[in-house]
């Protein structure tokens, strides 16, 4: 049952398939190949970690053989990638199956793949789903054709380590919710081996008697020999009848003797049972002890409490500093000990009444490694106007903390080391990245075979960013080209009788008064609706509504969070 899964994936994702995917997402083929080469090994590593426990291996095997997994996906990939609907189905089903297999979302992994490859996140998210659907489909086909069972899964996964290890790194491991690469490669094989030793290995079902008999060759002269012996059966029958009559006669003669001796035999049998076993009996008892011991061991194992699942969420810290140098912090850590450590350090440095801290303890949160560098962060927490966000191994500076003259970016890079990604938020770059993502994704909706599924349209339209001027409600020139392409899609759907009825929803950050933000968000939504109607979109297909600072999608503590919250969002009308 041993196979090289990476080679199987490569054989399914041929050069032609890669070119199809590249065209679908508006990417160069070499960039697409880079994403696939990074994603495949990482997903295999995730499956290995899942299969490293008894329950995990059984659950993973059930997922692989589930009806949603397409065992013929390798042959069908070119056809599926030929339409927007096929790509959407591949992406959606693949991501759902991966999340079921991993018991966690895969966005963190695909975000990390985007960072490492330089490919827009929307494309890496989609390709992660496609590679996941392909991987599980190939495994399903392999197990079905080889009549494999769950007991062979851990061994098969263990054989993949040499093939995937060169493509892995600590950040990809973090994207999977795992510890560093060294810990993974050092422990995973022994864990899989232990599971393989304890998991059931079902034997193939025996052939039906008729099928087994059909494979037996009967010599041609056997019938002749049987004909020559055909008269002997009569003598055997007469002898059997005579034996039965003799048995009945003797039974009548000895019935009384049996009644008298029955109690004696029972006593003797009981005594014989109590006697020390002979050599052969000892062998039988020893053989019987093995399943008994296994059952006792299994019962003992079942009584032990199940190990707590590994934390999956990244720890977080964000803080803003007011003009007087007083910091306000929000943090999520995994233990009370970490919370105490943070509060004690702040109290010692600032004094009990010179900071505000909202710290949440969530047991599903991984260890806060940034606490080791807290002493280096404390001076920055006193810098008026500073804004900092730490999310796992990502650090983002904004406000005065991003001022290049103050040098905090270089200081933190030196403090945290190469394992952290540290950068400053830049509005222009954020708009440029969003525009690139949007224009790559909308090509699929502009294709002649686009399905005009409202959910697909909404998903792509929400990738665009309309960066209004501060306190302004006039559509900025930087957004006009994207809105024109959005109008093309909506108009094409309307001409095909598939009008998408949408709400244009406006949102703001939390800066300013609530009522003013509500009014401003509605004016911006109305401005976007008016522009789309002006370009031909049916007026009755769009409504505008403002929601102010409700429903934030990010923390308002940082510039990037406020930027994300100041948004126009397209929503399907109910």
N, C-alpha and C positions, 0 to 999 in steps of 0.2 A: 504493500500500500504506500511505499515511500515515493514521493514526487517532489519536484522543485516548483513550488507555487509561483515564484517570481517568473520563472521561465514560461509557465502556463499563462500568466497575465500578459507577458510580452508577446506570446504567440497569438493571443486574442486581440491585443491592441496593436494591430499591424500598422505599417506606415500609412496605408490608405485610411485607416480609422483615425489615426492621429491627425492627418490632414483634414479630415471631416470635422473633428472636434476643434481644431485650430480655426477653421473657417467659421464654425458655429459661434465661437466666443470672440472672434476678431483678434486672434493671437497669432504670432509666428509659430510654425510647427516645432521649432526647437524649444521655445518657451513652454509649449504644451507638453512636449516630451519630458521636459525637466520637472514639471508638476507631477506627471504620472510616475516618473522614476522616484520621486520623493514620497508620494502618497502611498503607493503599493506596499513597500516594505514597512512603512509605519502602520498601515492597517493590519498587516500580518502580525506585527508585534503586538498590536491590541488584541488580536484573536489568541495569541499565545498566552497573554496575561489572563484573559478570560478563561482559557482552558486549564489554568494552573490550579484550579480547585475542583473537587468532585461535582458540586452543584453547577459550577460554571461550565465544565465540560459537557455535562448533560444538557444544560440550557443552550449552549452554543450549537451542539449537534442537532437539537430540535429546531433551532433557527435555520441552520443550513438546509435541512430537509423540509422546511415549511413550504406550503404551496406558493407563497409570494416570491420565492427564489426561483429564478428562471434557469434551469439546467442547460438550456440550449442558447444561452445569451451570446456565446462566442460566435456562433454562426449568424445571429440576428443583429449584431451591433451595427453593421453598415446600414441596414434598413431602419433601425431605430433612430440612428443619428441623422437620418435624412429629413426629419421633420421636427418642427418646434415641439409638437405634442409628444413625439417619441423621446426627445431630450428631456422634457419636463417630467415625463413618467419615469425615465431612468434615474434622473437625479432624485426625485421624491421617494421612489421605492428604495433606492440604494441607501439614502440617508436614514430612512425609517428602519431598515434592516440593520444598519450599523449601530444605530442608537439602541435597538433591541439587543444586539449582540454585546455591546460594550456597557450597557446600563448607564449611558451618559450621552450627552450631545456631542457631536463631532465638529461643531463650529470652532472650538478652540484649536483643534488640530488643523483644520483647513485655514484658519487665520494664520497659524504659524507657517504653514506651507506657503501662503501668500507672502509673508515677510521674508522667508528664505529664498524664494524664487523670483520675487519682484513682480509677480503676476497679480492682477487685481483680485480682491477677495471674492467677488461674486463668481468669478471663473473658477477659483480653487474650490469654492463650496460646491459648485455644480459638478466639477470633475471628481471630487471626493465621493459624491454619491454614485457617479458612473463607475468608478473603479471599485467601490464597495459592492455594487450590484454584480459586477463582473467577477470579482473574487469569490463571492459566495456562490454564484452560479457554477463556476468551475469546480469548486469543492463539492457541490451537490452532485454534479455529474460524475465526478470521480468516485464518490462513495456509492452511488447507485450502480454504476457499471461494475465496480469491484465488489459489490455486495458487502461493503464495509460497515462497521458498527462503531458505536460510541467509544468502545474500548481502544480503538485504533487511532482516535483523533488526537490525544495528547502526544503520542509518539510521532505522528505525522507532523504536528506543529513543531515539535522539538527539532526535527530534521531541518527546519527552515532557518535556524539561527545563523549558520555560516553564510547563507545567501543574503540575509537582510542586514546583518550587523554593519557592513561597510556603509550603508546608506542612512544609518540612524545617528542621532546626536542628542544631547541633553535637552535641547529645547523641543524637539519632536516628542521626546519622552514626556516632557511636561505637558505638551498638548494632548497627550493621551491620558493625563492624570496620573502618570507614573513618576517614580523617583528617577535619578540619573541613569545614564546608559550603563555605567559600570555595575550598579546594583542589579539592573535588569539582566545583563548578560551573565553575571556571576551567579544568579539564583534561579533563573527561569528553567533551566534544563533539569535541575534536581527536583523542582516543584512538579514539572510535567511528568517526570519519571515516577514520582510518588503517586500522582493521580493515576497513571497508567497501571501501577501495581495494585491499586485498590479498587479500581473501577471494574464493573462487570464486562467480560468479553463474551458476548453471546456467540454460540456456535451456529453455523448455518443450518437452516431447517433441513431435516432428512428428506430425501426424495420420496414421493409417494411410491407405494409398493408396485403399482402398475408401471410407473416410469422406471423403477429400478429393475424390474423383471424384464422390461423391454430391451435392456442393454445386455442381457445374458444370451450368449449364443448356444443353441441346442444342437448337438451333433446329429447329422442326418440319419445315422443308423440307430439312434436311440429309439425311434418309433418301432423299428423292426424288432429290436430286442424286447420291447414292451409287449408286442404282439405275441412273441414266443412264450412269454411268461403269463399270458392273459388267463390261463386256466388255473393257475396256482392260487388265485385269490379265493376260490371256493373252499379249498382245504384250510386256508387260514381262517376263514369265517367260521367253519365248523369247530375248529380248535378253540376259537374265542368263545363260542356259545357254551362249550363244555366247561371252560374255565369259569364262566360266570355262574353256572349251575352249581359247580363245586364250591364256589365262594359262598353262595347263599346257604347251602347245606351246613357248612362249617360255622357260619355266623350264628345259625340257630342253636347249634350245639354248645357254643362257647359264650352265649350271651350272659349267663349267670356268672361265669367266671370273670368276665369283664367288669360286671357291676361290683363284685367284691373287691376287685383289685384297683378300681378307679381311684379310691381315696389314697391307697398306698402309692400309686404312681404320682398323684398330685404332690404328696409329701416328698417323695423322692426327687421330683422335678424341682421343688422349691429348694431342697437341700443342695441339689446339684448347681442351682443358680448361685447359691451363696458360696460355693467352693472356689478356691483360687483358680484362675483361668489357666488352661494349658497353653503351650507355646503358640498354637494356632489361634486360640481365643484371644491371647494377648495381642497378636497382630491385628485381629479384627477390632479390638477395643482401641488400639492406637490409631487405626484408620478412622474410626468413628470420632475420635477426639478432635480431629482437625476441623470439621464443620462446626462442632460444638464450640471450639475455641473462637472460630471466626464469628459465629453468632454472638458469643459473649462480647467479643471485641466490638462488633458493630453496635450492640446494645449500649455498651459503655460510651462509644463515640457519639451515639444519638443523644445520650443523656447530657453530654457536655454542651455548654452554651455555644451557639454559633459565633464565629469570629466576627467582629464588627467590620462592616464594609470600609474599604479605604476611602479617605476623604477625596472629593472630586472638585471642590471649588477652590479657586485661588484666594489667598488672603488679600485684603485691600486696605489701603490707607490713603486718605486725601485730607488736605488741610489748606485753609486760606488764612491770611494774616491781615488784620485790619490796620488802619493808619497808625494806631498806637503801638503796633507790634504784638498784639494779643492774638494767638492762633486759635482757630476753631477746627477741631479734628473730627473726622468720621472714620471708623475703622471696623473691619470684621476679621476676627481671629478665631482659631480653632479650640482654644482652651482658656479656662479662667486664669491659669498661670501666665499665659501670654498677656492677657488683659491687665493683670496686676503689674507685670513687668513694665508695660507701657505707661500706665497711670503713675507708677512710682517714679519712673524716669522723668516724666513731665513735671510732676510735683517738685522733685528735687531741683530741676533746672529753672522752672518759672515761678514756683510757689503755688500754693493750693488754689488761689483765686485769680491767677493770671492766665488761665487757659480754659477752653471749653472742649470737652471730649465726649463724644458719643460712640462708645465701643460695644459692639455686639459679639457675643460668643456663639459660634455655629459649629457643631461637631463635625459637619460635613466639609469644613474648611481645612485646607492643608496648612502645614506649619508656616508661620510667618518668618521667612528667612531674613526679611528686611529688618527685623528687630535687632539683628547682630550689628547693623550699621546705624542704629538709632542715634548714637552719640554724634555722628557726623551730620545727621539731619537736624538736630536740635537748633544749631545756629540759624539755619534757613527758616525754621519755624518762627523766628523773631524778626524776619525781614519784612517790613511793611509792604503790603501789596503782593506778596509771594503767593503762588498757587502751585501745589504739587499733588500729583496723583500717582500712587503706587498700586499696580494691579498685578499680583504675582511677581513675574520677573520683568515687568514693564514699568518704567518711570517716565512721567510726562511733566514738564515744567511749563508754566505759563505765568502771566503777570510779570512782576519784577524779577521773579526767579529765572525767567527766560532772557533777561537782559544780558546780552553778550559781554558787556563791559564788566559786569560783576563776576563772570567766570564760573557760575554755579554749574553749568552743564559739564565742563571739564572736571570740576571738583567731584561731582557725583559719579562720573565715569571712572575716575580713579578710586573712589571710595567703594563702589559696588563691584567693580571688576567686569570682565568680559561676559560673564554669565547673565548679565542684565542688559536690557535694551533701554537706553536713556536718550530722550530727545525732547525738543521744544515744540509746542503747538504753533502751527502757522496757518492762518486762515486761508491765505491764497493757495497754499499747497493742498489743504484739505478740499477746497473747491475744485482744484485741478484733478485731484485723485477721484473725486466723486464724478466729475464730468467724464473722465476716461472710463470709469466703470459703467456709467450709464450708456455711453455711446457704443461700447462693446456689446452690451446686453440687448440694446434696442434693435440691433441688426436682425436678430431672430424674429422680432415682431414685424419688421418691415419686409420680411421675405414673402414671396407670393403664396406660400403654403401655410402662412401663419393661421393658427386656429381661432384667434380672437377670444380665447378663454379669459373671462374677466379676471380671474385670480392671477393668471400669467401677466396680463396687462398691468394690473395694479403693482405687482411685484417689481416690474421693470421701471414703471413711472416713478416709484418711490426711491429709486437710486439717484435721481437728479437732485441737485441742491440749488435753491433759489435764494441767493445770499442778498437779502434786502439791506439797504443802508440803515444805519441806526435810526430808529423811530420813523422810518420811511415805509410807504406802502406802494411805491412805484416799482414795477417789475424791472430789475436791473438788466442792463444790456448783456451781461455775461450769461444770462439765463435764456435769452431769446432763441438761440439756435436749438437748445435742448427742448424748449417748449414747442418749437416748430416741428421737431421730429415726433414729439408726443402727439401733436395735433394730426400729423400724417397717419399715425397708427389708429387713432380714434376715428378719423374720417374714413379710413379704409374699412374698418370694422362696420361702421354705419352703412357704407355702400353695400356691404355684403349681407345686410340684414341682421347683423350681430352687434347692435349698438351696445356699448358698455356704459351703463348708468353709474355715475360716480359722484361721490361727495368730495369736494375740495376742502380739506380741513386745515385751518391755520393754527399754529401753536407758537408760544413764546417761551423765553426763559423766565426766571423768577426775579429779574432785575426790574425795579419799578413797581408801581401800584398795580394791584390785581385788576381793577376795573380798566385802567389804561391799557394793560396788556391784552385784556379780552377784546377791547375795541380795535386795537392795532392788529391783532391776529385775524380778526374778521375782515378788516379792510384788505389785508394782504391776500387772504383766500379769495375775496371778491375780485381783486385785481388779476389774479391768475386765471380765474374762471372767465373773466371778460376777455382776456387775451386769447384764450383757446376758442371761445365763441367767435371772436373776430376773425380767426383763421379758418372758420368753417365748421367747427365741432357743433353738433346740434345743441341748441340752448337748453332744451328740455332734458338733455342727458346729464347735465351738470348742475349741482347745487353747491353753494358756498356756506361755510360755517366757521366761526372762530371759537377757540377753546381756551385762549390765554395760556397760563402756565400749567394747566392740568395735564395729566398723563405724561410726565417727563420720561424720556427714553434713556436719559443719562443723568448723572449727578450734576447739579448746578454749581458745584464747588469749584469747578475748573473751567477754563475757557473752552476746551474741547467739548465738555459736557453741555455748556450753554449753547455752543454752536449747534450741537446735535438737536437740542430741544427747540431751537428757533427753526421751525421747519414747516413746509407744506406737505401734507400727507394725502394721498389719494386712497379713498375707501369705497368699496362696492356698496351701492345703496341697497338697503334691505327691502 
